[in-house]
Amino acid sequence: MAFSKTASLKGFNRTFSISPECRPYTLRDNGFEETKGGNFQYKRPLDVDHRNGLVLKVTVNSDLSMLKISTVNTKGLASVDVMSLANNDMVVEKINFIFDGFIDRDVLVEVK
């Protein structure tokens, strides 16, 4: 998946872009780690009961202009559509809670 100005999870009705107030220290303060390539990545396990595990990944490029958002299995190899999972209410609630926190802390803005 390539970086873009706006991103959303497959099946979700929310789209996000990077806040103009976002700085590298803002990302670090909110759990993002710098990758070898200079990008910033947030990884959060969502569902340990899912047979392959489930991880939310949010990656912001090094100049803080573009991002990508995905849910993958624990190994990070296969993309997972959260909305197609059975009994996904708790996972969806966790994802929305994380994104609401990013909005409150000027990491992301929701695109209407």
C-alpha positions in Angstrom: 0.0 0.0 0.0 1.4 3.4 -1.0 1.3 6.6 1.0 -1.5 9.1 0.2 -2.7 12.5 1.5 -5.8 10.8 3.0 -6.4 7.2 4.2 -9.0 5.0 5.8 -9.5 1.4 6.8 -11.3 -0.8 4.3 -15.0 -0.9 5.2 -14.8 2.1 7.7 -16.7 5.3 6.9 -14.0 7.6 8.4 -11.2 9.1 6.4 -8.1 10.8 7.9 -5.3 13.1 6.9 -2.3 14.4 8.9 -3.0 17.4 11.1 -1.2 20.6 10.1 -0.2 20.9 13.8 1.5 17.4 13.8 5.3 17.4 14.5 7.7 14.5 15.0 7.6 14.9 18.7 3.8 14.7 18.6 4.0 11.4 16.9 6.6 10.0 19.3 4.5 11.2 22.3 1.6 9.2 20.9 3.3 5.9 20.5 4.8 6.2 17.0 8.3 4.8 16.5 10.7 6.0 13.9 11.5 3.3 11.3 14.9 2.7 9.6 13.6 4.7 6.6 12.7 7.7 8.7 9.0 7.2 8.6 6.9 7.0 11.8 4.9 3.9 12.5 2.2 3.1 15.1 1.4 -0.6 15.7 -1.3 -1.7 18.2 -2.5 -5.2 18.7 -6.3 -5.2 18.5 -7.6 -8.8 18.9 -5.6 -11.6 20.4 -8.6 -14.0 20.0 -8.6 -13.8 16.2 -6.9 -16.9 14.8 -4.1 -14.9 13.1 -4.1 -12.0 15.5 -5.0 -8.5 14.4 -2.8 -5.4 14.4 -3.6 -1.7 13.5 -0.8 0.0 11.7 -0.7 3.7 11.0 2.4 4.9 9.1 3.3 8.6 8.5 6.1 9.4 6.0 9.2 11.3 7.1 8.1 14.8 6.0 4.7 14.4 7.7 2.7 14.9 4.5 1.2 11.5 3.7 0.1 8.4 5.6 -1.3 4.9 5.2 -3.6 2.9 7.6 -4.1 -0.8 7.6 -5.1 -3.8 9.7 -2.9 -6.8 9.3 -2.3 -10.2 10.9 0.3 -10.5 13.6 3.0 -11.3 11.2 2.2 -8.2 9.1 1.9 -10.1 5.9 -1.8 -10.3 5.2 -4.3 -7.4 5.2 -7.5 -8.0 7.3 -10.9 -6.4 6.6 -12.1 -5.7 10.1 -15.7 -5.1 9.0 -16.0 -8.7 7.6 -15.0 -10.3 10.9 -17.7 -11.9 13.0 -18.3 -10.3 16.4 -16.2 -7.3 15.4 -17.9 -4.7 17.8 -15.1 -4.6 20.3 -12.4 -4.3 17.6 -14.3 -1.5 15.8 -14.7 0.3 19.2 -11.0 0.1 19.9 -10.1 1.4 16.5 -12.4 4.4 16.8 -11.1 5.1 20.3 -7.5 5.2 19.0 -8.4 7.5 16.1 -10.4 9.8 18.3 -7.3 10.1 20.6 -5.2 10.9 17.5 -7.7 13.6 16.5 -7.7 15.1 20.1 -3.9 15.2 20.2 -3.5 16.9 16.8 -1.9 13.8 15.1 -4.8 13.3 12.5 -7.8 15.3 11.3 -10.9 13.6 10.0 -11.8 14.5 6.4 -15.5 15.0 5.9 
